[in-house]
Amino acid sequence: LHLWELGFVLAGKLMWAGIVVCACFGSCYLVTKVETRYVATYLVLIAGYFIFAAVFGIAYAAGARLRMPANPFILILSGGGIEFLRFMYNRYFART
């Protein structure tokens, strides 16, 4: 691989790391909200199933192609994480 190709690989890994962190925050935030508790629990279970099957069922080095079925659920949960981070920012840092 050329150096600029490695840059794209690193950028993609960093992007997915951020998405996964936001999905973890979103999972916790949406499961604790009364309005979204059941839907969020369902999404967490579905995403967890696909991740568990990809990581433990095949091998850890299997890569992103086995995570593809879980990507929509992970992205939905990361949207909840972004909502949580925006809420925390507005609560603690924004001056109104």
C-alpha positions as CSV (number, residue, x, y, z in Angstrom):
1,L,0.0,0.0,0.0
2,H,1.1,3.5,-0.7
3,L,1.3,6.1,2.1
4,W,-1.9,7.9,0.9
5,E,-3.8,4.6,0.9
6,L,-2.8,4.0,4.5
7,G,-4.1,7.4,5.3
8,F,-7.5,6.4,3.9
9,V,-7.4,3.2,5.9
10,L,-6.5,5.0,9.1
11,A,-9.3,7.6,8.5
12,G,-11.8,4.8,8.0
13,K,-10.7,3.1,11.2
14,L,-10.9,6.4,13.2
15,M,-14.3,7.1,11.7
16,W,-15.7,3.7,12.8
17,A,-14.1,4.0,16.2
18,G,-16.0,7.3,16.7
19,I,-19.2,5.7,15.4
20,V,-18.8,2.8,17.8
21,V,-18.2,5.1,20.8
22,C,-21.3,7.1,19.9
23,A,-23.2,3.9,19.5
24,C,-22.2,2.9,23.0
25,F,-23.3,6.2,24.4
26,G,-26.5,6.0,22.4
27,S,-27.3,2.5,23.6
28,C,-27.0,3.6,27.2
29,Y,-28.8,6.8,26.7
30,L,-31.7,5.4,24.7
31,V,-32.2,2.4,26.9
32,T,-32.5,4.6,30.0
33,K,-35.1,6.9,28.4
34,V,-38.6,5.7,29.0
35,E,-39.9,6.7,25.6
36,T,-37.3,4.7,23.7
37,R,-36.5,1.9,26.1
38,Y,-38.1,-1.0,24.2
39,V,-37.0,0.0,20.7
40,A,-33.5,0.7,21.9
41,T,-33.3,-2.6,23.7
42,Y,-34.4,-4.3,20.5
43,L,-31.8,-2.5,18.4
44,V,-29.0,-3.3,20.9
45,L,-29.9,-7.0,20.9
46,I,-29.9,-7.1,17.1
47,A,-26.6,-5.2,16.7
48,G,-25.1,-7.3,19.5
49,Y,-26.2,-10.5,17.8
50,F,-24.5,-9.6,14.6
51,I,-21.3,-8.3,16.3
52,F,-21.2,-11.5,18.5
53,A,-21.6,-13.7,15.5
54,A,-18.9,-11.8,13.5
55,V,-16.4,-11.7,16.3
56,F,-16.8,-15.0,18.1
57,G,-18.4,-17.1,15.5
58,I,-15.9,-16.7,12.7
59,A,-12.7,-15.0,14.0
60,Y,-11.6,-11.7,15.3
61,A,-9.7,-10.9,12.1
62,A,-12.7,-11.5,9.9
63,G,-13.0,-7.8,9.2
64,A,-15.8,-5.4,8.4
65,R,-17.6,-7.5,5.8
66,L,-19.2,-9.6,8.5
67,R,-20.2,-6.4,10.3
68,M,-22.2,-5.1,7.3
69,P,-25.6,-6.5,8.4
70,A,-25.3,-4.7,11.8
71,N,-24.2,-1.3,10.3
72,P,-27.7,0.2,10.0
73,F,-28.4,-0.6,13.7
74,I,-25.0,0.6,14.8
75,L,-25.5,3.9,12.9
76,I,-29.0,4.3,14.5
77,L,-27.6,3.8,17.9
78,S,-24.7,6.2,17.2
79,G,-27.3,8.8,16.3
80,G,-28.6,8.4,19.8
81,G,-25.1,8.9,21.1
82,I,-24.8,12.1,19.1
83,E,-28.1,13.2,20.7
84,F,-26.7,12.4,24.1
85,L,-23.5,14.3,23.5
86,R,-25.4,17.3,22.2
87,F,-27.7,17.1,25.3
88,M,-24.7,17.0,27.6
89,Y,-23.0,19.9,25.8
90,N,-26.1,22.0,26.0
91,R,-26.5,21.1,29.7
92,Y,-23.0,21.8,30.9
93,F,-21.2,24.1,28.4
94,A,-23.7,26.2,26.5
95,R,-24.6,29.5,28.0
96,T,-28.3,30.4,27.6
